[in-house]
């Protein structure tokens, strides 16, 4: 045990020791029942006398924070709720901390921390699929097999670019989607969020410009804001982003990157039409601007025909493609990847090394085994069937319980329904009412550069709950809106 003891302090050493344990106990870093170090051992570790430690423990005994058991030692006792163990400070925080400023927008308002402590809320605000569908037992067995088969190699740092066999498997999967690439052009990342951060950090110096859709993924806005970028937004409709508006922005502002979600857009669910995909790439070539394609749930389609990825239409290395396993499998898996051609790949590799050296080697190896034998394809097919039913259940529930002034689009894939609220209702003001009814949604302002532009919208996730829970959640939401919830 290492404690910061100051022999020159006016506070006795025994009081410094007791103060450390008092803080740890009241802060619940030492839980009831935990045994404290033996007097002899702690004295030897700290280089103090046994009497000093005994005096510290005697003070804690007198305060009722610990108890002594004959022949066994000293143990932590429960303490009264609300007691805190913060160390007093003579003044405020250092001046450099007061100068810190975060450029991002706090997406969820102060109401939601209280919500997070409830157990009976229906959460329609999430950004991922249902992790309960993931075959945990099967993946647990795969982890054990990898540990037995690969031994110490499974828990080493691994390759910076990612586990070679996993990258080779991904190249085969991507080929079936029309993306012709190889393992040497694939970089494994800690989810698509790290991929987004790596690309932004490499291509966009602070103060430069980036183009995003209006609305767009809230996590992307946070990344771009945190880098002090100038963000330009392009509107979109059922057929995706407005390429005519994009052309004007490219002409006026000369941005360094176009960030787009062409398939089952987050949050609106829109898909970029085939014609607009080709127009977008033509504009990227004319203005010499890279495109970052976020294909986070491109495989989760329920109807209609599949559109080619932008990357598959790009022979010139203008498009950087990124995707993730976190959405389709389990959010905590944190495995995404980037596909990039040309010198940009080597630069991204160097950036990855500076960030975290490598993504978890053990998880990559288990994921490779899971994907390569067809388990992933089977899981994807089962999930799409189930999510289609959940989408239909949400659309039907909206018809039953929402006020007639609400409107929404029927998403052909993805995870979300983007709902327009009746005039005069603001999402940020509706959210507390919804919380009182026991349901949470994602306010539209989260997804706009100017949150006020999203006040008339909400995003609802239909993938993460059962059909029965969706029905009840929309009923509660209708109650909060004063709609037709009683029908």
C-alpha positions as CSV (number, residue, x, y, z in Angstrom):
1,X,0.0,0.0,0.0
2,X,1.3,3.5,-1.0
3,X,0.0,6.5,1.0
4,X,1.1,10.1,0.5
5,X,2.5,10.8,4.0
6,X,4.2,14.1,4.8
7,X,6.6,13.9,7.8
8,X,6.9,17.8,7.7
9,X,3.2,18.4,7.9
10,X,1.7,19.8,11.1
11,X,-0.8,16.9,11.0
12,X,0.5,13.8,12.8
13,X,1.4,10.9,10.6
14,X,-1.2,8.6,12.4
15,X,-3.9,11.2,11.5
16,X,-2.8,11.2,7.9
17,X,-3.2,7.4,7.9
18,X,-6.6,7.4,9.5
19,X,-7.7,10.2,7.2
20,X,-6.8,8.1,4.1
21,X,-8.9,5.2,5.4
22,X,-11.7,7.4,6.5
23,X,-11.9,8.9,3.0
24,X,-11.8,5.5,1.4
25,X,-14.5,4.1,3.7
26,X,-16.9,7.0,3.4
27,X,-16.4,7.1,-0.4
28,X,-17.3,3.4,-0.6
29,X,-13.9,2.6,-2.0
30,X,-13.5,0.3,1.0
31,X,-16.8,-1.6,1.4
32,X,-18.2,-3.1,4.6
33,X,-16.6,-6.3,5.5
34,X,-13.2,-5.5,3.8
35,X,-10.2,-6.4,6.0
36,X,-7.7,-3.6,6.5
37,X,-3.9,-4.4,6.3
38,X,-2.4,-5.9,9.4
39,X,-0.7,-3.4,11.7
40,X,2.7,-5.0,11.3
41,X,2.4,-5.2,7.5
42,X,1.2,-1.7,7.0
43,X,3.8,-0.3,9.4
44,X,6.6,-2.0,7.4
45,X,5.1,-0.8,4.0
46,X,4.9,2.8,5.2
47,X,8.2,2.8,7.1
48,X,6.5,3.9,10.3
49,X,6.2,2.4,13.8
50,X,3.5,-0.1,14.7
51,X,2.3,2.3,17.4
52,X,1.6,4.9,14.7
53,X,-0.6,2.5,12.8
54,X,-2.3,1.4,16.0
55,X,-3.1,5.0,16.8
56,X,-4.6,5.5,13.3
57,X,-6.8,2.4,13.7
58,X,-7.8,3.4,17.2
59,X,-9.2,6.7,15.8
60,X,-11.2,4.8,13.2
61,X,-12.5,2.4,15.9
62,X,-13.6,5.3,18.0
63,X,-15.5,6.8,15.0
64,X,-17.3,3.5,14.4
65,X,-15.9,3.1,10.9
66,X,-14.1,-0.2,11.6
67,X,-14.2,-3.0,14.1
68,X,-11.6,-5.3,15.6
69,X,-12.0,-9.1,15.6
70,X,-9.9,-11.0,18.1
71,X,-7.1,-12.8,16.3
72,X,-8.4,-11.8,12.8
73,X,-7.7,-8.1,12.4
74,X,-9.6,-4.9,11.5
75,X,-12.7,-4.8,9.3
76,X,-14.7,-2.0,7.7
77,X,-18.2,-1.4,9.2
78,X,-21.3,0.0,7.3
79,X,-21.6,3.7,7.6
80,X,-24.7,6.0,7.5
81,X,-26.0,6.9,4.0
82,X,-25.0,10.4,3.0
83,X,-21.7,10.5,4.8
84,X,-18.9,11.6,2.5
85,X,-15.2,11.3,2.7
86,X,-14.0,14.1,0.6
87,X,-10.6,15.7,1.5
88,X,-10.9,19.4,2.3
89,X,-9.0,21.8,0.0
90,X,-7.6,25.1,1.2
91,X,-8.7,26.8,-2.0
92,X,-10.2,26.3,-5.4
93,X,-9.0,24.1,-8.3
94,X,-5.8,25.1,-10.1
95,X,-6.2,28.0,-12.5
96,X,-5.5,25.8,-15.6
97,X,-8.5,23.7,-14.7
98,X,-10.8,26.7,-14.6
99,X,-9.5,27.7,-18.1
100,X,-10.6,24.4,-19.7
101,X,-13.6,24.5,-22.0
102,X,-15.4,21.6,-23.7
103,X,-16.6,22.5,-27.2
104,X,-19.2,19.7,-27.4
105,X,-22.9,19.9,-26.8
106,X,-24.2,18.1,-23.7
107,X,-26.8,16.0,-25.5
108,X,-28.9,14.8,-22.6
109,X,-30.1,17.4,-20.3
110,X,-29.9,17.4,-16.5
111,X,-33.2,15.4,-16.2
112,X,-31.7,12.2,-17.4
113,X,-29.2,11.4,-14.7
114,X,-32.2,10.9,-12.4
115,X,-33.8,8.7,-15.0
116,X,-30.7,6.5,-15.2
117,X,-31.3,5.3,-11.6
118,X,-34.8,4.1,-12.3
119,X,-35.5,0.4,-13.0
120,X,-38.9,0.5,-14.7
121,X,-38.2,3.0,-17.4
122,X,-38.8,2.1,-21.0
123,X,-35.8,3.3,-23.0
124,X,-36.5,4.3,-26.6
125,X,-33.5,6.6,-26.8
126,X,-30.7,4.1,-27.3
127,X,-28.4,4.0,-30.3
128,X,-27.7,0.2,-30.6
129,X,-29.4,-3.1,-31.2
130,X,-30.7,-5.5,-28.5
131,X,-27.6,-7.0,-26.8
132,X,-29.8,-9.7,-25.3
133,X,-30.0,-11.3,-28.8
134,X,-26.3,-11.9,-28.9
135,X,-25.3,-15.5,-28.3
136,X,-23.3,-14.9,-25.1
137,X,-22.7,-18.6,-24.3
138,X,-21.4,-19.3,-27.7
139,X,-19.1,-16.3,-27.6
140,X,-17.9,-17.2,-24.1
141,X,-16.9,-20.7,-25.4
142,X,-15.1,-19.0,-28.3
143,X,-13.1,-16.9,-25.9
144,X,-12.1,-20.0,-24.0
145,X,-11.1,-21.8,-27.2
146,X,-9.0,-18.9,-28.2
147,X,-7.2,-18.8,-24.9
148,X,-6.5,-22.5,-25.0
149,X,-5.4,-22.5,-28.6
150,X,-3.4,-19.2,-28.8
151,X,-2.1,-19.0,-25.2
152,X,-0.1,-15.9,-24.4
153,X,-0.4,-14.6,-28.0
154,X,-4.0,-13.9,-27.4
155,X,-3.3,-11.4,-24.6
156,X,-0.3,-9.6,-26.1
157,X,-0.7,-6.2,-27.7
158,X,-1.1,-7.6,-31.2
159,X,-0.7,-5.8,-34.5
160,X,-1.4,-2.1,-34.6
161,X,-3.5,-2.6,-37.8
162,X,-5.5,-5.3,-36.1
163,X,-5.4,-9.1,-36.0
164,X,-4.4,-10.2,-39.5
165,X,-6.8,-13.1,-39.9
166,X,-9.7,-10.9,-38.8
167,X,-8.7,-8.3,-41.4
168,X,-8.6,-11.0,-44.0
169,X,-12.0,-12.2,-43.0
170,X,-13.4,-8.7,-43.2
171,X,-12.0,-8.3,-46.7
172,X,-14.0,-11.3,-47.7
173,X,-17.1,-10.0,-46.1
174,X,-16.7,-6.6,-47.7
175,X,-16.2,-8.2,-51.1
176,X,-19.7,-9.6,-50.8
177,X,-20.9,-6.0,-50.4
178,X,-19.1,-4.8,-53.5
179,X,-16.0,-3.3,-51.7
180,X,-12.9,-4.7,-53.2
181,X,-10.1,-4.3,-50.6
182,X,-7.5,-6.4,-48.8
183,X,-6.2,-6.9,-45.3
184,X,-3.6,-4.2,-45.9
185,X,-6.2,-1.5,-46.3
186,X,-8.2,-2.4,-43.2
187,X,-7.5,-0.9,-39.8
188,X,-9.3,-2.3,-36.7
189,X,-10.4,0.3,-34.3
190,X,-12.1,0.5,-30.9
191,X,-15.5,1.0,-32.4
192,X,-16.5,3.4,-35.1
193,X,-16.2,6.3,-32.7
194,X,-12.4,5.9,-32.6
195,X,-12.4,5.5,-36.4
196,X,-14.2,8.8,-36.7
197,X,-11.8,10.5,-34.2
198,X,-8.7,9.2,-36.0
199,X,-9.9,10.4,-39.4
200,X,-10.9,13.8,-38.1
201,X,-7.6,14.2,-36.2
202,X,-5.6,13.3,-39.3
203,X,-7.5,15.2,-42.0
204,X,-9.0,18.2,-40.2
205,X,-6.6,20.6,-38.4
206,X,-8.3,22.9,-35.8
207,X,-10.2,25.7,-37.4
208,X,-10.8,23.9,-40.7
209,X,-14.2,23.0,-42.1
210,X,-16.2,19.9,-42.2
211,X,-19.6,19.2,-43.9
212,X,-22.3,17.0,-42.2
213,X,-25.9,16.2,-42.8
214,X,-28.6,18.1,-41.0
215,X,-29.4,16.4,-38.6
216,X,-26.6,13.9,-38.1
217,X,-25.0,11.5,-35.6
218,X,-24.6,13.3,-32.2
219,X,-21.2,11.6,-31.6
220,X,-19.8,13.0,-34.8
221,X,-20.9,16.5,-33.8
222,X,-19.1,16.0,-30.5
223,X,-15.9,14.9,-32.2
224,X,-15.9,17.9,-34.6
225,X,-16.8,20.4,-31.9
226,X,-14.1,19.1,-29.6
227,X,-11.5,19.9,-32.4
228,X,-12.8,23.4,-32.8
229,X,-13.9,22.8,-36.4
230,X,-16.2,25.0,-38.5
231,X,-19.2,22.7,-39.2
232,X,-21.4,23.3,-42.2
233,X,-24.7,21.4,-42.5
234,X,-26.6,20.1,-45.5
235,X,-30.3,19.3,-45.4
236,X,-31.7,15.9,-46.4
237,X,-35.0,14.4,-47.3
238,X,-36.3,10.8,-48.0
239,X,-33.6,10.4,-50.6
240,X,-30.7,11.5,-48.4
241,X,-28.6,14.6,-48.4
242,X,-29.3,17.5,-50.8
243,X,-26.4,17.4,-53.3
244,X,-27.4,20.8,-54.8
245,X,-27.0,22.4,-51.4
246,X,-23.8,20.5,-50.9
247,X,-22.3,21.9,-54.1
248,X,-22.9,25.4,-52.9
249,X,-21.2,24.7,-49.6
250,X,-18.2,23.1,-51.3
251,X,-17.9,26.0,-53.6
252,X,-18.1,28.7,-50.8
253,X,-16.2,27.1,-47.9
254,X,-13.7,24.6,-49.4
255,X,-14.2,22.1,-46.5
256,X,-11.6,19.4,-45.6
257,X,-14.1,16.5,-45.2
258,X,-17.6,15.4,-46.0
259,X,-19.0,13.1,-43.3
260,X,-22.1,11.2,-44.4
261,X,-24.3,8.3,-43.3
262,X,-25.8,7.2,-46.6
263,X,-27.5,3.9,-45.4
264,X,-30.4,4.1,-42.8
265,X,-29.2,7.5,-41.7
266,X,-28.9,8.2,-38.0
267,X,-31.3,9.7,-36.8
268,X,-33.7,10.0,-39.7
269,X,-33.5,6.5,-41.3
270,X,-33.2,8.0,-44.8
271,X,-31.2,6.2,-47.5
272,X,-29.2,8.2,-50.1
273,X,-30.5,7.4,-53.6
274,X,-28.3,5.8,-56.2
275,X,-28.3,8.9,-58.4
276,X,-27.3,11.1,-55.5
277,X,-24.5,8.7,-54.5
278,X,-22.9,9.2,-57.8
279,X,-23.4,13.0,-57.7
280,X,-21.8,13.1,-54.3
281,X,-18.7,11.3,-55.5
282,X,-18.6,13.5,-58.6
283,X,-18.6,16.6,-56.4
284,X,-15.9,15.1,-54.1
285,X,-13.7,14.6,-57.2
286,X,-14.4,18.1,-58.6
287,X,-13.6,19.9,-55.3
288,X,-10.9,17.4,-54.2
289,X,-12.5,16.7,-50.8
290,X,-12.4,13.3,-49.0
291,X,-15.6,11.6,-48.0
292,X,-16.0,9.7,-44.7
293,X,-18.7,7.1,-45.2
294,X,-20.3,5.9,-41.9
295,X,-22.0,2.5,-42.7
296,X,-22.9,1.7,-39.1
297,X,-25.9,-0.5,-39.8
298,X,-25.8,-0.9,-43.6
299,X,-26.6,-4.7,-43.3
300,X,-29.8,-4.2,-41.3
301,X,-32.3,-3.9,-44.2
302,X,-36.0,-4.9,-44.0
303,X,-37.3,-4.0,-47.5
304,X,-36.3,-2.6,-50.8
305,X,-33.1,-3.3,-52.7
306,X,-29.6,-2.7,-51.4
307,X,-27.7,0.4,-52.5
308,X,-24.0,0.2,-53.3
309,X,-21.7,1.7,-50.7
310,X,-20.0,4.9,-51.7
311,X,-16.7,3.0,-51.2
312,X,-17.7,0.4,-53.8
313,X,-18.4,3.2,-56.3
314,X,-15.0,4.9,-55.6
315,X,-12.1,3.8,-57.7
316,X,-9.8,6.7,-56.8
317,X,-9.4,6.5,-53.1
318,X,-11.6,9.5,-52.3
319,X,-13.8,7.6,-49.8
320,X,-12.8,6.4,-46.4
321,X,-15.2,3.8,-45.2
322,X,-15.9,2.9,-41.6
323,X,-18.2,0.4,-39.9
324,X,-18.6,-1.4,-36.6
325,X,-19.6,-4.6,-34.9
326,X,-20.8,-2.8,-31.8
327,X,-24.2,-2.0,-33.2
328,X,-25.1,-5.4,-34.6
329,X,-23.6,-7.5,-31.9
330,X,-23.1,-5.9,-28.5
331,X,-22.1,-2.2,-27.8
332,X,-19.4,-3.2,-25.3
333,X,-17.6,-5.2,-27.9
334,X,-16.0,-2.0,-29.2
335,X,-14.6,-3.3,-32.5
336,X,-14.9,-1.2,-35.6
337,X,-12.8,-0.8,-38.7
338,X,-11.7,1.6,-41.4
339,X,-11.1,0.9,-45.0
340,X,-8.8,3.4,-46.7
341,X,-6.7,3.3,-49.9
342,X,-3.5,5.2,-50.6
343,X,-1.1,7.0,-48.3
344,X,-3.9,8.0,-45.9
345,X,-3.9,4.4,-44.6
346,X,-0.3,4.6,-43.3
347,X,-1.1,7.9,-41.6
348,X,-4.1,6.4,-39.9
349,X,-2.0,3.5,-38.8
350,X,0.5,5.9,-37.1
351,X,-2.4,7.8,-35.5
352,X,-3.9,4.6,-34.2
353,X,-0.5,3.7,-32.6
354,X,-0.4,7.0,-30.8
355,X,-3.9,6.6,-29.5
356,X,-3.9,3.1,-27.9
357,X,-1.3,1.0,-29.6
358,X,-3.8,-1.7,-30.6
359,X,-7.4,-2.8,-30.2
360,X,-8.0,-5.7,-27.8
361,X,-6.3,-8.7,-29.2
362,X,-8.3,-11.4,-27.4
363,X,-11.7,-9.9,-28.6
364,X,-10.4,-9.6,-32.1
365,X,-9.4,-13.3,-32.2
366,X,-12.7,-14.5,-30.8
367,X,-14.6,-12.2,-33.2
368,X,-12.6,-13.6,-36.2
369,X,-13.7,-17.2,-35.2
370,X,-17.3,-16.0,-34.8
371,X,-17.5,-14.2,-38.2
372,X,-15.5,-16.7,-40.3
373,X,-17.7,-19.8,-39.7
374,X,-20.9,-18.1,-40.7
375,X,-22.2,-17.4,-37.2
376,X,-22.3,-13.7,-37.8
377,X,-24.3,-14.1,-41.1
378,X,-26.8,-16.3,-39.3
379,X,-27.1,-13.9,-36.4
380,X,-27.6,-11.0,-38.8
381,X,-30.4,-12.8,-40.6
382,X,-32.2,-13.7,-37.4
383,X,-31.8,-10.2,-36.0
384,X,-33.1,-8.5,-39.2
385,X,-36.2,-10.7,-39.1
386,X,-36.9,-9.8,-35.5
387,X,-36.1,-6.1,-35.9
388,X,-38.5,-5.9,-38.8
389,X,-41.3,-7.1,-36.6
390,X,-40.3,-4.6,-33.9
391,X,-40.2,-1.8,-36.5
392,X,-43.7,-2.8,-37.6
393,X,-44.9,-2.9,-34.0
394,X,-43.6,0.6,-33.3
395,X,-45.2,2.0,-36.5
396,X,-48.5,0.4,-35.5
397,X,-48.3,1.7,-31.9
398,X,-47.5,5.2,-33.2
399,X,-50.7,5.1,-35.3
400,X,-52.7,4.1,-32.2
401,X,-51.2,6.4,-29.6
402,X,-49.8,9.5,-31.2
403,X,-51.7,12.7,-31.8
404,X,-52.9,12.9,-35.4
405,X,-50.6,16.0,-35.9
406,X,-47.5,13.8,-35.5
407,X,-45.8,12.4,-38.6
408,X,-42.9,10.0,-39.3
409,X,-41.3,8.0,-42.1
410,X,-41.3,4.3,-42.5
411,X,-37.6,3.3,-42.3
412,X,-36.6,0.5,-44.7
413,X,-33.8,-0.6,-42.4
414,X,-31.7,0.5,-39.5
415,X,-32.8,1.1,-35.9
416,X,-34.8,4.3,-35.7
417,X,-38.0,6.1,-36.4
418,X,-37.6,9.9,-36.7
419,X,-40.8,11.5,-35.5
420,X,-42.0,15.1,-36.2
421,X,-43.9,16.6,-33.2
422,X,-47.0,18.6,-33.5
423,X,-46.5,22.4,-33.9
424,X,-45.8,24.1,-30.6
425,X,-44.5,21.0,-28.8
426,X,-40.7,21.1,-28.0
427,X,-38.8,17.9,-27.5
428,X,-36.8,19.3,-24.6
429,X,-40.0,20.4,-22.8
430,X,-41.7,17.1,-23.5
431,X,-38.9,15.0,-22.1
432,X,-39.6,15.6,-18.4
433,X,-43.3,14.7,-19.0
434,X,-42.2,11.5,-20.7
435,X,-39.9,10.7,-17.8
436,X,-42.8,11.1,-15.4
437,X,-44.7,8.6,-17.5
438,X,-41.7,6.2,-17.4
439,X,-40.4,6.4,-21.0
440,X,-37.3,8.0,-22.5
441,X,-36.7,9.2,-26.0
442,X,-33.8,11.0,-27.7
443,X,-34.6,14.7,-28.3
444,X,-34.1,15.9,-31.8
445,X,-31.8,18.7,-30.7
446,X,-29.1,16.2,-29.9
447,X,-28.6,15.7,-33.6
448,X,-28.4,19.3,-34.8
449,X,-25.5,21.7,-34.8
450,X,-28.1,24.2,-33.5
451,X,-30.2,22.3,-31.0
452,X,-33.1,24.6,-31.5
453,X,-33.5,23.3,-35.1
454,X,-34.3,19.8,-33.7
455,X,-36.9,20.8,-31.1
456,X,-39.7,19.6,-33.2
457,X,-38.4,16.0,-33.5
458,X,-37.5,13.0,-31.5
459,X,-35.6,9.7,-32.3
460,X,-37.2,6.4,-31.2
461,X,-35.2,3.2,-31.2
462,X,-37.3,0.1,-32.0
463,X,-34.6,-2.5,-32.1
464,X,-33.6,-2.6,-28.4
465,X,-37.0,-3.6,-26.9
466,X,-39.6,-6.4,-27.4
467,X,-42.8,-5.7,-29.2
468,X,-44.8,-5.7,-26.0
469,X,-42.4,-3.2,-24.4
470,X,-42.5,-1.0,-27.5
471,X,-46.4,-0.9,-27.4
472,X,-46.3,0.1,-23.7
473,X,-43.5,2.7,-24.3
474,X,-45.4,4.4,-27.1
475,X,-48.6,4.3,-25.0
476,X,-46.7,6.1,-22.2
477,X,-45.3,8.6,-24.7
478,X,-48.8,9.3,-26.0
479,X,-49.9,10.0,-22.4
480,X,-47.0,12.4,-22.0
481,X,-48.1,14.2,-25.2
482,X,-51.8,14.2,-24.3
483,X,-52.5,12.1,-27.4
484,X,-54.7,9.1,-27.9
485,X,-53.0,7.0,-25.3
486,X,-56.3,6.1,-23.7
487,X,-57.7,4.3,-26.8
